[in-house]
Amino acid sequence: MEHITLLLGIVIITALVFDFTNGFHDTANAMATTISTGALKPKTAVAMSAVLNLVGAFMSVEVAKTISKGLVNEEGIQPEVIFAALVGAILWNLVTWLVGLPSSSSHALMGGLVGAAVASAGLGAVNGDTLVTKVLLPAVAAPIVAGVAAMLAAKVTYKLNGKIGEKTSAKGYKAGQIASAGLVSLAHGTNDAQKTMGIITLALVAGGALAPGSNPPVWVIVSAGMAIALGTYLGGWRIIRTMGSGLTDLQPQQGFAAQTSAASVILASSNLGFSLSTTHACSGAVMGAGLGRKGGVVRWSTATRMFVAWGLTLPAAALVASGAELVMRTGDIGVVAVTVFLVGSCVAIWLISRRQVVDHTNVNETGTASTEAEEPGVVTTAMAAVAVPPLAGTTAAVTDEDLKATIPASTANPAAPTTPTAPAAAV
């Protein structure tokens, strides 16, 4: 193993902590729809995802090369810069996890690295072309491409299975969901685990333990893969709830379409070396699949909050990282102060999260603010209000069954009556 100094060791451990938070923050990307549709039990789903994330970590190092060699100039970057970048990324991951918003761990890391590098060595420390072509453009394109693909796939799926009974079709697609969820987990390992590999490799180069331009050593690949797998197994249940039922209500057919589309986009980007946000791709696919079913809805209030978080990720992580870098310029005292701040913030966020626990036992429970933001019952009410009143002795123009047909049973207002009311019966 390369010669590791104390500071470099702290940076490596912090990088693995970030990898751990990346794992539980992004578990929802692969398993939220599988859990929400009942294709797999929650604990089984996260265990499967953890194993496949570990396998995926060994399949490629192209994304790691983008981070360790392309995003920032290696010359002049010190281990303190890497540490500051990780502080910004970890805190943003934990804050968005606390509020249950799917945000990009990748962009948090990129933002932290850019902010710390600029604070340390100026704007010239960042390779602008790489930032734009391999980080920013994929961030915009990924949710659009995955969303359109998932919407079309869902439409085709329902059209092809129109003559098959809904229950029979759902059983088949639940099995397909398990396979596609495994593919997303594998793709996540090939993309996100590599980001930590790239950061550790960059830190080793900055600390003089590796020659510039080196690929990640084997021990770096193994440790990063293990860290993200462990975090995945822990399960980011708050974000799983949002992705599984907060954005839209999915049937197995839609879940299969969403996961397959997202996995295709992620795997393609990994082979091209794009530091893609798997969260953006999977969230876009979920929304696209939601729109791909007739009568399907997307809860745009939740989606809007998610979009705002996406826009804030890079600058917020960059701001915290740059502040941490400036503090650490004071020397060892600054490094200690930033370390205490990071640990204290993590503990405080964890304690706040204990006030309302979300875990595998209640992740699919409805009735939360996120799932009630845009209740489909409003649509039913509006349709009833504009319907032409039927004449006495005639059949109602819009029957109760007609209204049910426009809204999936899984999204129906639980408070709505299941039988006709007295006035309707009288008509």
N, C-alpha and C positions, 0 to 999 in steps of 0.2 A: 504493500500500500504506500502511496505517496506520503512525503513528510507533511504532517498536519500540525499547524500551530494551534494554540489555545483559541485565538480569535477565529481562525478558520474552522475549528471544530464546532464552535458556537454557531457559526453561519450555516454549516452543514446540518446541524441538528434543527435549527430554525427552518431550513428549507424542507426537511422531512416533516416538520410540524405543519408547514403550509400544504405539503402533499397530502397529509392526513385530513386537513380541513377541506381540501379539494375533493377528496374521496367522498366524505359524507355530504358535502355541499352539492355534489353532482350525481349522487345516487338516483335522484329523481329523473335524471335524463334517460336512464335506461329502464327503470322499474316502476315509475309512477303509474303509467297507463296499465301495465300488467297487474299491479296491485289493485287499482281502482276498479278494473273489470272483473276481478276475482280469478284471473288466470293462474295466479300463484299466491300462496299465503305470504304475508309481508316478510317474515324472517327468512323463509325459503328464498324469496326473490333477492334479498340483499346478499345472502350467502352465495348464491349463484353469480351475482354480479361481481362480488369481490374476487372470486376465483378467476373469472374471465378478464377482469381488469389486470390481474397479475400476469396472466398469459399474454395479454395484449402489450404489456410493457416491454416484452422481449422481441416483438415483431419488427420494430423499425426504430431508427434514431434520427430520421430526417427532421422532425420538428425540434428535437434537442439541438441539432446543428444550427437551425434557424436562430435559436435563442442564444446559444453559446458563442456563435461566430458571426451572426448577421445583424442583430438588432442594435447592439451598442458596440463601440470600438473597444477591444480588449485592452489596448494600451492605456495606461493611466487609471484604470478601474481598480479600486482597492476592495478588499473584503468588506469594509464598512459600508460601501455602496450597496453591495448585495444584501447585507443585513438590513439596511434601511428599506430596500425594495420589498423584502419579505415582510417587514413590519406592516407596511401599507397594505399589502395583499392579504395578509392574515386577518387584519382588523376588518377590512371590507367584507371578506368572506363571512366572518362571524356576525357582523351587523345585518347583512342581508339574510343570513340563515335565521337570525332571531325573528325577523319580521316575515319570514316565509316567502321571500321573493327569489325566484330563479335568476341569478345574475352570473356573469362570466368570471370564473376563477382565473381563466386565461388572461382576460383583460385586466383583472386586478393585478396579476403578476406583471404584465407588460407595462401597465401604468406605473406601478411601483418602481420598476427598473428604469423606466424613462425619467421619472421624477428625480430619483436618487442620482442618476448619471448626470442629468442637467445641473443639479445642485452642486455636484462635485466637480465636473469638468466643463460645464457649459453646453450649449446646444450642439456643438460639434461632436460631442460624445455619442450622439444618437444618429444612426443611419436612417435618414428620412425615407429613402426609397424602400427599404425593407419594411419599415413601419407601415407605410401606405399600402404596398402591394401584398404583403404577407400577413398583415394584422387588420388594418382598418377596412380595406375592400372586402376581405372574406367576412368580416363582422357584419357588413351590410348585406352581402349577397347570400350568406348561409341561411338566415331565416326565411328569406324570400324564396330561394330555390327549394329548400326543404318543405316550406309551406305549400307551394304550388304543386310539388310532386305528391305530397300527402293528400291534398284535396282531390287531385285527379285520380290517385290510386283508390281513395275511398269511394268516389263516384263509380269508378269501374267495378269495384268490388261489389257494391250494392246492386249494380245493374246485372252483373253476371250471376249473382245469387238470388235474383228476384223470385225465381220459381221454387227455391228451396225454402223449407220452413225456417223461421227465424231462430228457433231453438237449435235446430240441427246445424245451421250456419254458424251460430255463436260458438257451439262446442268446437267446431273445426278451427275457427279463428282464434280461440283461446289457446289451442295447441300451437298455432302459427305464431301467436304473440310470444310464447315462451322462447321459440327459436329466434324471433326477431329481436327480442329483448337481450338475448345472449349475444347477438351480433352487435347491438349498440354498446353493450358492456365491453366487448372485445375491442370495438372501435375506440371507445373512450380510453382504454388502456394504451392503445397505440398513439393517442394524441396527447392526453393530459398528463399521463405519467412521465412522458418525455420532457415536459416543460420543467419539471423539477430536476430531471437529469441535466438539462441544459443549464439551469441556474447553478447547480452544484459544480458542474464542469467549468463554468465561467468563474466561480469562486476559487476553484483550484488553480486556474490559470492566473487569476488576479493575485493569489497568494504565493505564486511561484512554485506550486507543487506539480503543475503540468505545463508542458510547452504550449505556446499559443497555437491554436488550430487543432488541438487534440480532440479525439472523439471521447464520449463518456466511457470511463473504465467499467469493467464488469461489476465491481462492487457498488458502483453508483447506480447502475441499472437495476440490480437486485434490490438494494435498499429503497429506491424510489418506488419500485413495483410493490414491495411489501407494505410501504406506508400508505399508498393510495388504496390498496386492497383492504387494509385494516379499517381505514376511514369509511370505505364503502360499506363494509359489513356493519359498522355502527349505525348507518342509516340516517339520512337527513330528513327525518319524518315531517318536519314543518314544510319543507319545500316539496316533498312528495305529495302532501295534501293539496298544495296549490296547483301543482302540475297535473295531478290526477283528477281533480274535480273542481278546482278553483277557476281554471281558464275555460273549461267546457266540460260537458258530460259525454264520455266516450262509451261506445259499444265495442265489443271485441273486434269487429271488422275495422273500425276506425283506429283502434289501438295498433292493430297489425300494420295498417297502412302508414301510420305515423312513425312507428319504430323502424320499419323497413326503409322508408324514405330518409330518415335521419341518419341511419347507419350508412347508407350509400354515400351521402354527402360527407360524413366524417371520414370514412375510409379513403375516399378520393382525395380529400384535403391532406390527410396524413402522408399519402404517397407523394404528394406534390410539395411537402414541406411547409404547408400553410399552418400557422398557429391559430387554428380555427377555434371558435368558441363552441364547444359541444352543447352548451346551454342554449345558445342562440338557435342552433340547428334543431335541437329537440323541441324547444318551445314553439318555433315556427311550424314544425311538423304537427304538433298537437293542435294548434289553432287551424291549420289547413285541414286536418282530418275532421275537426269539429264542423267546419263549413262544408265538408264534402258529403254530409248526410242531409237529406231533405228534412227540413225542420230543425236541423242542428243549430246551435247558437254558440257564440263566443262571448264571454263576459268581458266586455271591453273596458270596464272600470278596473278590473284586475290586470288586464293586458296593458292598460295605460300606465299603471303604477310600475309594472315590470319594464316597460319601455323607458320610463324615466330612470329607473335603476341602471339600465344598460348604458344610458347616456352619461350617467354620473360616475360609472365605474372607473374609467381611465383617469379622469381628472382628480377624483377623490383619492384614489390610491396613490397617484403621483404627488398630490399635496402632502399627504401624511408621510410618504417616503422622503420627500425633499426636506420636510421639517425634521425628521429623524436624522437625516444626513447632516444637517446643519448643527444639531445638538451634539452629534458624535465628533464633530471637529474639535471639541474641547478636550478630547483625549479619552483616557480610560474612564473618567468620571461620566462623560457623556455616554459612553457605551453602556455603563451600568445603569444610568438613568433611563435610557431607551429600553433596556431589557426589563427593568422594573415596570415601566409604563406598559409594555406589551403584556407581561404576565398579569399585571393588575387589571388591565382592560379585559383580557380573556376570562379571568375569574369573575369579574363583574357581569359580563354578558351571560356567562353560564348561570350565575345566580338569578339574574332577571328571567332567564328562560324557564327556571323551575317554578315560577309563579303560575304558568299555564303549560303543563307538560303535554307534549304531543309525541306519541311513540307508536309502536306496532299494534298496540291494542285499540287505539282510537283514530288511527290515521285515515280511515275511510268514513268516519262519522261526518254527517252533514249538519247543517245548522250554524256553521261558522260564518263570520262576516264575509269571507271571500266567496263562499258558495251561495250566499243569499244576495249578493250585490245586484244581480240582474235576474230576479226570479222569473222563470218562464210563465208563471201564472199571470203576469202582467199582459202577456200576449193574449192569453185566453180572455181576460177581462176586456181588452180592447176589441177583440173580434165579436164578443157578445154585444158590446155597446153599439157597434155599427151595423149589426145584422138587422135585416128587415123583420119586424115583428110578425109572426104568423097569424093568419086569420083563425077565428074560432072554428074548431072542428077540422082543421087541417094539420098536416104534419109540420113540425118545426123546420124552418129553413136551414138552420144549423143545429144539428143534434149533438148530444153529449159525445157520441162516438166520433162524430166529425172533428170535434175539438180535440179529442184524445189523439186522433190520427195525425194532427199537425204538430204534436209535441210528444217526444219520446217519454215512455213511462218512467224512465230513470230520472228525468228532469222535471217531472210533474210536481206541482206545488203540494207538499205533503199535507198542508192545511186545507186543501181544497176538498170538497165533499166528493165521495166516490159514487153517490147515487143522485138521481135528479132531485132537485128541491121541490117543495110542495107546489109553488106556483107553476113550475114547468110541468109537473105532473097534471096539474089542473088543465093546462092548455092542451 
